[in-house]
Amino acid sequence: MRHHNTLSRNYFEELYAASNDPWNFSASDYERQKYEVTLAVIGSGYRRALEIGCSIGVFTRLLAQRCSQLVAVDIAEGALRQARRCCADQPHVEFRRLALPGAMPCGQFDLVVLSEVGYYWTLSDLDHFAGWLVGALTPRGLCTLVHWTGETDFPLTGDQVHDRILELTRGSLEPRQHFQNQSYRLDVLAKPVGAAA
């Protein structure tokens, strides 16, 4: 049965209470291949990056190599405990528990990664996120969206997430790259050169 409301913190805490790695991030071929493609698109050399939905820190550890400072957030403390252990030797990674998009981090970022999170939200959540994103990206900053496009019982589909954010940011952010295979979709949006911070 499809959820119609934003998925709550309790939903995720229960998942991590039942399993240390509910989506098999550590060993999944799907995740490994998706991480490789995502990192190839992102590149490196970021001053301050934000990872939304860091889970147990598997991708966080890889992304941290591309950033001088990385803010990694998740809604579930059970996930963050593991992520902190996974990245204990990465002092430039800061972990925060936030229930996005109701509570968004302050400051600006030259990279925002929203991967496998947006379909847990509602359309009004995406509206809020898109408005925040335009102001939070530095000039030339990138937002990378990556989502599973198969069937779920979440409030939204991966395609709905990407299409909505692309629509809401049209004129403020430029689509730079698009990739889609049978499992997931990746889109990169960029703040145009010369755009106001």
Short mmCIF file of the C-alpha atoms (twelve columns), coordinates in Angstrom:
data_MODEL
# 
_entry.id   MODEL 
# 
loop_
_atom_site.group_PDB 
_atom_site.id 
_atom_site.type_symbol 
_atom_site.label_atom_id 
_atom_site.label_alt_id 
_atom_site.label_comp_id 
_atom_site.label_asym_id 
_atom_site.label_seq_id 
_atom_site.Cartn_x 
_atom_site.Cartn_y 
_atom_site.Cartn_z 
_atom_site.pdbx_PDB_model_num 
ATOM 1   C CA . MET A 1   0.000  0.000  0.000   1 
ATOM 2   C CA . ARG A 2   1.420  3.373  -1.014  1 
ATOM 3   C CA . HIS A 3   2.367  5.898  1.666   1 
ATOM 4   C CA . HIS A 4   0.809  9.315  1.092   1 
ATOM 5   C CA . ASN A 5   2.644  11.354 3.726   1 
ATOM 6   C CA . THR A 6   6.321  12.094 4.229   1 
ATOM 7   C CA . LEU A 7   7.928  9.069  5.850   1 
ATOM 8   C CA . SER A 8   8.666  9.717  9.516   1 
ATOM 9   C CA . ARG A 9   11.789 9.368  11.616  1 
ATOM 10  C CA . ASN A 10  10.211 6.350  13.360  1 
ATOM 11  C CA . TYR A 11  9.874  4.555  10.014  1 
ATOM 12  C CA . PHE A 12  13.639 4.774  9.465   1 
ATOM 13  C CA . GLU A 13  14.668 4.155  13.082  1 
ATOM 14  C CA . GLU A 14  12.676 0.914  12.989  1 
ATOM 15  C CA . LEU A 15  14.449 -0.160 9.801   1 
ATOM 16  C CA . TYR A 16  17.876 0.390  11.358  1 
ATOM 17  C CA . ALA A 17  16.806 -1.308 14.580  1 
ATOM 18  C CA . ALA A 18  15.904 -4.400 12.555  1 
ATOM 19  C CA . SER A 19  19.023 -4.350 10.347  1 
ATOM 20  C CA . ASN A 20  22.379 -2.555 10.427  1 
ATOM 21  C CA . ASP A 21  22.236 -2.201 6.639   1 
ATOM 22  C CA . PRO A 22  18.585 -2.360 5.508   1 
ATOM 23  C CA . TRP A 23  19.375 -1.559 1.850   1 
ATOM 24  C CA . ASN A 24  22.590 -3.613 1.667   1 
ATOM 25  C CA . PHE A 25  24.694 -0.547 0.869   1 
ATOM 26  C CA . SER A 26  27.872 -2.373 1.887   1 
ATOM 27  C CA . ALA A 27  27.634 -5.265 -0.578  1 
ATOM 28  C CA . SER A 28  25.049 -4.429 -3.267  1 
ATOM 29  C CA . ASP A 29  26.241 -4.507 -6.888  1 
ATOM 30  C CA . TYR A 30  23.500 -1.998 -7.716  1 
ATOM 31  C CA . GLU A 31  24.805 0.448  -5.114  1 
ATOM 32  C CA . ARG A 32  28.452 -0.018 -6.104  1 
ATOM 33  C CA . GLN A 33  27.748 0.645  -9.784  1 
ATOM 34  C CA . LYS A 34  25.536 3.624  -8.960  1 
ATOM 35  C CA . TYR A 35  28.226 5.094  -6.695  1 
ATOM 36  C CA . GLU A 36  30.823 4.762  -9.473  1 
ATOM 37  C CA . VAL A 37  28.615 6.570  -11.986 1 
ATOM 38  C CA . THR A 38  27.621 9.255  -9.475  1 
ATOM 39  C CA . LEU A 39  31.214 9.983  -8.475  1 
ATOM 40  C CA . ALA A 40  32.335 10.086 -12.115 1 
ATOM 41  C CA . VAL A 41  29.673 12.720 -12.819 1 
ATOM 42  C CA . ILE A 42  30.415 14.720 -9.671  1 
ATOM 43  C CA . GLY A 43  34.191 14.922 -10.092 1 
ATOM 44  C CA . SER A 44  36.211 16.497 -7.292  1 
ATOM 45  C CA . GLY A 45  37.532 19.717 -5.811  1 
ATOM 46  C CA . TYR A 46  34.493 20.833 -3.790  1 
ATOM 47  C CA . ARG A 47  34.943 23.255 -0.941  1 
ATOM 48  C CA . ARG A 48  31.729 22.503 0.996   1 
ATOM 49  C CA . ALA A 49  29.343 19.685 0.085   1 
ATOM 50  C CA . LEU A 50  26.075 18.356 1.491   1 
ATOM 51  C CA . GLU A 51  24.938 14.738 1.366   1 
ATOM 52  C CA . ILE A 52  21.244 14.320 2.144   1 
ATOM 53  C CA . GLY A 53  20.400 10.882 3.517   1 
ATOM 54  C CA . CYS A 54  23.890 9.580  4.305   1 
ATOM 55  C CA . SER A 55  22.577 6.367  5.912   1 
ATOM 56  C CA . ILE A 56  25.443 4.235  7.288   1 
ATOM 57  C CA . GLY A 57  28.153 6.261  5.553   1 
ATOM 58  C CA . VAL A 58  29.241 3.984  2.689   1 
ATOM 59  C CA . PHE A 59  28.847 6.626  -0.017  1 
ATOM 60  C CA . THR A 60  29.821 9.356  2.464   1 
ATOM 61  C CA . ARG A 61  33.272 7.863  2.784   1 
ATOM 62  C CA . LEU A 62  33.743 7.910  -0.998  1 
ATOM 63  C CA . LEU A 63  32.334 11.426 -1.380  1 
ATOM 64  C CA . ALA A 64  34.543 12.753 1.415   1 
ATOM 65  C CA . GLN A 65  37.592 12.231 -0.797  1 
ATOM 66  C CA . ARG A 66  36.191 14.843 -3.215  1 
ATOM 67  C CA . CYS A 67  35.491 17.615 -0.660  1 
ATOM 68  C CA . SER A 68  37.331 19.889 1.746   1 
ATOM 69  C CA . GLN A 69  34.270 19.870 4.008   1 
ATOM 70  C CA . LEU A 70  31.293 17.506 3.880   1 
ATOM 71  C CA . VAL A 71  28.073 17.872 5.848   1 
ATOM 72  C CA . ALA A 72  26.280 14.512 5.901   1 
ATOM 73  C CA . VAL A 73  22.733 14.378 7.252   1 
ATOM 74  C CA . ASP A 74  20.224 11.663 7.992   1 
ATOM 75  C CA . ILE A 75  16.907 11.465 9.794   1 
ATOM 76  C CA . ALA A 76  17.799 8.313  11.764  1 
ATOM 77  C CA . GLU A 77  20.223 8.263  14.681  1 
ATOM 78  C CA . GLY A 78  20.633 4.517  14.164  1 
ATOM 79  C CA . ALA A 79  22.107 5.210  10.738  1 
ATOM 80  C CA . LEU A 80  24.281 8.089  11.927  1 
ATOM 81  C CA . ARG A 81  25.916 6.001  14.660  1 
ATOM 82  C CA . GLN A 82  27.223 3.636  12.000  1 
ATOM 83  C CA . ALA A 83  28.149 6.456  9.609   1 
ATOM 84  C CA . ARG A 84  30.277 8.131  12.282  1 
ATOM 85  C CA . ARG A 85  32.149 4.868  12.828  1 
ATOM 86  C CA . CYS A 86  32.570 4.335  9.077   1 
ATOM 87  C CA . CYS A 87  34.107 7.799  8.664   1 
ATOM 88  C CA . ALA A 88  35.876 8.115  12.017  1 
ATOM 89  C CA . ASP A 89  39.168 8.871  10.276  1 
ATOM 90  C CA . GLN A 90  37.617 11.650 8.157   1 
ATOM 91  C CA . PRO A 91  37.669 14.731 10.433  1 
ATOM 92  C CA . HIS A 92  36.362 17.018 7.678   1 
ATOM 93  C CA . VAL A 93  33.027 15.147 7.643   1 
ATOM 94  C CA . GLU A 94  30.346 16.559 9.937   1 
ATOM 95  C CA . PHE A 95  27.299 14.404 10.680  1 
ATOM 96  C CA . ARG A 96  23.949 15.894 11.667  1 
ATOM 97  C CA . ARG A 97  20.523 14.422 12.394  1 
ATOM 98  C CA . LEU A 98  17.967 16.486 10.492  1 
ATOM 99  C CA . ALA A 99  14.453 15.753 9.262   1 
ATOM 100 C CA . LEU A 100 14.658 17.323 5.827   1 
ATOM 101 C CA . PRO A 101 13.188 19.243 4.148   1 
ATOM 102 C CA . GLY A 102 11.499 20.742 7.212   1 
ATOM 103 C CA . ALA A 103 14.882 21.510 8.756   1 
ATOM 104 C CA . MET A 104 17.537 22.432 6.219   1 
ATOM 105 C CA . PRO A 105 21.211 23.107 6.989   1 
ATOM 106 C CA . CYS A 106 22.410 26.702 6.981   1 
ATOM 107 C CA . GLY A 107 25.033 28.184 4.751   1 
ATOM 108 C CA . GLN A 108 25.938 27.577 1.141   1 
ATOM 109 C CA . PHE A 109 27.271 24.542 -0.684  1 
ATOM 110 C CA . ASP A 110 29.019 24.034 -3.983  1 
ATOM 111 C CA . LEU A 111 27.671 20.465 -4.133  1 
ATOM 112 C CA . VAL A 112 24.364 19.021 -2.913  1 
ATOM 113 C CA . VAL A 113 23.701 15.290 -3.362  1 
ATOM 114 C CA . LEU A 114 20.116 14.053 -3.050  1 
ATOM 115 C CA . SER A 115 20.313 10.305 -3.619  1 
ATOM 116 C CA . GLU A 116 17.513 7.829  -2.899  1 
ATOM 117 C CA . VAL A 117 15.736 10.240 -0.555  1 
ATOM 118 C CA . GLY A 118 13.338 12.484 -2.486  1 
ATOM 119 C CA . TYR A 119 10.654 9.829  -2.983  1 
ATOM 120 C CA . TYR A 120 10.161 9.591  0.779   1 
ATOM 121 C CA . TRP A 121 8.852  13.161 0.626   1 
ATOM 122 C CA . THR A 122 5.685  14.721 -0.781  1 
ATOM 123 C CA . LEU A 123 5.317  17.202 -3.623  1 
ATOM 124 C CA . SER A 124 5.036  20.064 -1.139  1 
ATOM 125 C CA . ASP A 125 8.282  18.866 0.477   1 
ATOM 126 C CA . LEU A 126 9.957  19.002 -2.924  1 
ATOM 127 C CA . ASP A 127 8.644  22.535 -3.415  1 
ATOM 128 C CA . HIS A 128 10.264 23.557 -0.133  1 
ATOM 129 C CA . PHE A 129 13.507 21.787 -1.001  1 
ATOM 130 C CA . ALA A 130 13.737 23.362 -4.471  1 
ATOM 131 C CA . GLY A 131 13.274 26.856 -3.045  1 
ATOM 132 C CA . TRP A 132 16.007 26.214 -0.490  1 
ATOM 133 C CA . LEU A 133 18.312 24.664 -3.092  1 
ATOM 134 C CA . VAL A 134 18.385 27.675 -5.400  1 
ATOM 135 C CA . GLY A 135 19.546 29.894 -2.532  1 
ATOM 136 C CA . ALA A 136 21.887 27.329 -0.978  1 
ATOM 137 C CA . LEU A 137 24.009 26.611 -4.050  1 
ATOM 138 C CA . THR A 138 27.035 28.810 -4.635  1 
ATOM 139 C CA . PRO A 139 27.593 30.221 -8.125  1 
ATOM 140 C CA . ARG A 140 28.618 27.252 -10.306 1 
ATOM 141 C CA . GLY A 141 27.378 24.912 -7.551  1 
ATOM 142 C CA . LEU A 142 25.966 21.530 -8.534  1 
ATOM 143 C CA . CYS A 143 23.014 19.481 -7.334  1 
ATOM 144 C CA . THR A 144 23.132 15.779 -8.175  1 
ATOM 145 C CA . LEU A 145 19.843 13.845 -8.046  1 
ATOM 146 C CA . VAL A 146 19.920 10.025 -8.102  1 
ATOM 147 C CA . HIS A 147 16.877 7.814  -7.550  1 
ATOM 148 C CA . TRP A 148 15.637 4.282  -8.152  1 
ATOM 149 C CA . THR A 149 12.922 4.338  -10.818 1 
ATOM 150 C CA . GLY A 150 11.252 1.000  -10.076 1 
ATOM 151 C CA . GLU A 151 8.008  0.448  -8.211  1 
ATOM 152 C CA . THR A 152 7.854  1.391  -4.526  1 
ATOM 153 C CA . ASP A 153 5.217  2.122  -1.903  1 
ATOM 154 C CA . PHE A 154 6.747  5.546  -1.185  1 
ATOM 155 C CA . PRO A 155 4.809  8.809  -1.652  1 
ATOM 156 C CA . LEU A 156 6.575  9.591  -4.958  1 
ATOM 157 C CA . THR A 157 8.456  7.829  -7.738  1 
ATOM 158 C CA . GLY A 158 12.036 8.617  -8.684  1 
ATOM 159 C CA . ASP A 159 10.871 10.169 -11.951 1 
ATOM 160 C CA . GLN A 160 8.360  12.380 -10.141 1 
ATOM 161 C CA . VAL A 161 11.138 13.656 -7.875  1 
ATOM 162 C CA . HIS A 162 13.459 14.558 -10.740 1 
ATOM 163 C CA . ASP A 163 10.764 16.015 -12.983 1 
ATOM 164 C CA . ARG A 164 9.383  18.176 -10.180 1 
ATOM 165 C CA . ILE A 165 12.769 19.576 -9.140  1 
ATOM 166 C CA . LEU A 166 13.719 20.258 -12.758 1 
ATOM 167 C CA . GLU A 167 10.416 22.071 -13.251 1 
ATOM 168 C CA . LEU A 168 10.648 24.099 -10.041 1 
ATOM 169 C CA . THR A 169 14.226 25.244 -10.654 1 
ATOM 170 C CA . ARG A 170 13.823 26.066 -14.355 1 
ATOM 171 C CA . GLY A 171 15.353 29.489 -14.985 1 
ATOM 172 C CA . SER A 172 17.428 29.327 -11.800 1 
ATOM 173 C CA . LEU A 173 19.403 26.111 -12.321 1 
ATOM 174 C CA . GLU A 174 20.580 24.612 -15.602 1 
ATOM 175 C CA . PRO A 175 20.263 20.877 -16.375 1 
ATOM 176 C CA . ARG A 176 23.825 19.730 -17.091 1 
ATOM 177 C CA . GLN A 177 23.715 15.939 -17.305 1 
ATOM 178 C CA . HIS A 178 21.133 13.194 -17.515 1 
ATOM 179 C CA . PHE A 179 21.664 9.461  -17.242 1 
ATOM 180 C CA . GLN A 180 19.075 6.703  -16.984 1 
ATOM 181 C CA . ASN A 181 19.258 2.930  -17.080 1 
ATOM 182 C CA . GLN A 182 16.764 0.217  -16.214 1 
ATOM 183 C CA . SER A 183 17.192 0.798  -12.474 1 
ATOM 184 C CA . TYR A 184 17.876 4.442  -11.669 1 
ATOM 185 C CA . ARG A 185 17.978 7.987  -12.981 1 
ATOM 186 C CA . LEU A 186 20.668 10.616 -12.451 1 
ATOM 187 C CA . ASP A 187 20.339 14.335 -13.183 1 
ATOM 188 C CA . VAL A 188 22.826 17.135 -12.524 1 
ATOM 189 C CA . LEU A 189 21.661 20.734 -12.122 1 
ATOM 190 C CA . ALA A 190 24.077 23.667 -11.996 1 
ATOM 191 C CA . LYS A 191 23.841 27.247 -10.883 1 
ATOM 192 C CA . PRO A 192 24.787 29.286 -13.951 1 
ATOM 193 C CA . VAL A 193 28.027 31.193 -14.041 1 
ATOM 194 C CA . GLY A 194 27.339 34.741 -12.929 1 
ATOM 195 C CA . ALA A 195 24.177 33.814 -10.976 1 
ATOM 196 C CA . ALA A 196 23.701 35.526 -7.633  1 
ATOM 197 C CA . ALA A 197 24.717 33.531 -4.577  1 
# 
